[in-house]
Each structure stands twice: as structure tokens, then as C-alpha cells.
Amino acid sequence: MQKSTDKSNAQEKNVTLLLEHSQAELKVLAHTMLASEYQDRLEFLLGQNREGKLSAQEEQELDDLLAEIDQLALLKAKADYTLSLLPKNH
């Protein structure tokens, strides 16, 4: 009965579980990666930033992209955590 206790603990800690998604959907979310075009753009912007060559528009773009990456990481973590609480289906 550890899994139901874990779910109760998550609710007490105000952790948002993604219970509305299927196990397959959660696996996809947990393994989602940043698209290569965004990764390339991120690397370019970070390089420009290191060299002090970002325009104000590029700086905003970098901030926005980093915020989106943070949201993606949070979603992935929630999906992974939710999966860890579900019974294993083989």
C-alpha cells in the first residue's frame, strides 16, 4: 500500500500530479526533449550572451526560451513523479 501513501503525501505537499494523463502519455512527457531548432537557437543565444553581444530583443528571446525550458523541465518532472506512483503495467 506504499503507492497510495505516496499519493497522499504528494497531495499533502501540494505536489501537482498529472493523473488525467494515461501512462503512455506520461512516459512521452517524461522523455520529451527540447526540439533541435530550439536547442540550436539556445546555444547561439548563450554564446552571444557570453560574448556580451546580445541585442535587447535577443536578450528577451533568451529569457523567454529559458522560461519555456524551465516549464518543460517542470512538466517532465511531474510526469516522471506521477509515473513513479502508478502501478507498473508490463
Contacts in CASP RR format, 6 or more apart in sequence:
PFRMAT RR
TARGET T0000
AUTHOR 0000-0000-0000
METHOD contacts of the structure
MODEL  1
MQKSTDKSNAQEKNVTLLLEHSQAELKVLAHTMLASEYQDRLEFLLGQNR
EGKLSAQEEQELDDLLAEIDQLALLKAKADYTLSLLPKNH
3 85 0 8 1.000
3 86 0 8 1.000
3 87 0 8 1.000
6 84 0 8 1.000
6 85 0 8 1.000
7 17 0 8 1.000
7 85 0 8 1.000
10 17 0 8 1.000
10 81 0 8 1.000
10 85 0 8 1.000
11 17 0 8 1.000
15 78 0 8 1.000
15 81 0 8 1.000
16 78 0 8 1.000
17 78 0 8 1.000
17 81 0 8 1.000
17 82 0 8 1.000
17 85 0 8 1.000
18 26 0 8 1.000
18 29 0 8 1.000
18 78 0 8 1.000
18 79 0 8 1.000
18 82 0 8 1.000
19 82 0 8 1.000
21 29 0 8 1.000
21 79 0 8 1.000
21 82 0 8 1.000
23 83 0 8 1.000
23 86 0 8 1.000
23 89 0 8 1.000
26 79 0 8 1.000
26 80 0 8 1.000
26 82 0 8 1.000
26 83 0 8 1.000
26 86 0 8 1.000
27 79 0 8 1.000
27 83 0 8 1.000
29 75 0 8 1.000
29 76 0 8 1.000
29 78 0 8 1.000
29 79 0 8 1.000
30 76 0 8 1.000
30 79 0 8 1.000
30 80 0 8 1.000
30 83 0 8 1.000
31 76 0 8 1.000
32 72 0 8 1.000
32 75 0 8 1.000
32 76 0 8 1.000
34 42 0 8 1.000
34 69 0 8 1.000
34 72 0 8 1.000
38 65 0 8 1.000
38 68 0 8 1.000
41 61 0 8 1.000
41 65 0 8 1.000
42 62 0 8 1.000
42 65 0 8 1.000
42 66 0 8 1.000
42 69 0 8 1.000
45 54 0 8 1.000
45 58 0 8 1.000
45 61 0 8 1.000
45 62 0 8 1.000
45 65 0 8 1.000
46 62 0 8 1.000
48 54 0 8 1.000
48 58 0 8 1.000
49 59 0 8 1.000
49 62 0 8 1.000
54 62 0 8 1.000
END
